Amino acid sequence: MATLLGVKAITTKSGSKGYEYHFCDDFSVYDKEHAECFGEQTINEYSSTKFDVNIGDEVKLIYGKGFQGRAQLIDIQKTSDNKLKITNK
């Protein structure tokens, strides 16, 4: 489970709207077994979809096959609401 830290709404050069989602999450089991890991890792993902999530929500990132077979964020499933009351402006 990852925690949503921030969302940056952007407009590309072609004029289409997109969103950069910023999360923090624990290191994977593989990372912990093959490296010294301290704290949490950050994850940045881009999507043209505005997902119904709020800062502080604990979420599960869902990936699908994207351009040239690369993993692409296709959904963000909320596992629990944020515990903090933050106004998104």
Secondary structure in CASP SS format (residue, H / E / C, confidence):
PFRMAT SS
TARGET T0000
AUTHOR 0000-0000-0000
METHOD secondary structure of the structure
MODEL  1
M C 1.00
A E 1.00
T E 1.00
L E 1.00
L E 1.00
G E 1.00
V E 1.00
K E 1.00
A E 1.00
I E 1.00
T E 1.00
T C 1.00
K C 1.00
S C 1.00
G C 1.00
S C 1.00
K E 1.00
G E 1.00
Y E 1.00
E E 1.00
Y E 1.00
H E 1.00
F E 1.00
C E 1.00
D E 1.00
D C 1.00
F C 1.00
S C 1.00
V H 1.00
Y H 1.00
D H 1.00
K H 1.00
E H 1.00
H H 1.00
A C 1.00
E C 1.00
C C 1.00
F C 1.00
G C 1.00
E C 1.00
Q E 1.00
T E 1.00
I E 1.00
N E 1.00
E E 1.00
Y E 1.00
S E 1.00
S C 1.00
T C 1.00
K C 1.00
F C 1.00
D C 1.00
V C 1.00
N C 1.00
I C 1.00
G C 1.00
D C 1.00
E E 1.00
V E 1.00
K E 1.00
L E 1.00
I E 1.00
Y E 1.00
G E 1.00
K E 1.00
G C 1.00
F H 1.00
Q H 1.00
G H 1.00
R C 1.00
A E 1.00
Q E 1.00
L E 1.00
I E 1.00
D E 1.00
I E 1.00
Q E 1.00
K E 1.00
T E 1.00
S E 1.00
D C 1.00
N C 1.00
K C 1.00
L C 1.00
K C 1.00
I C 1.00
T C 1.00
N C 1.00
K C 1.00
END
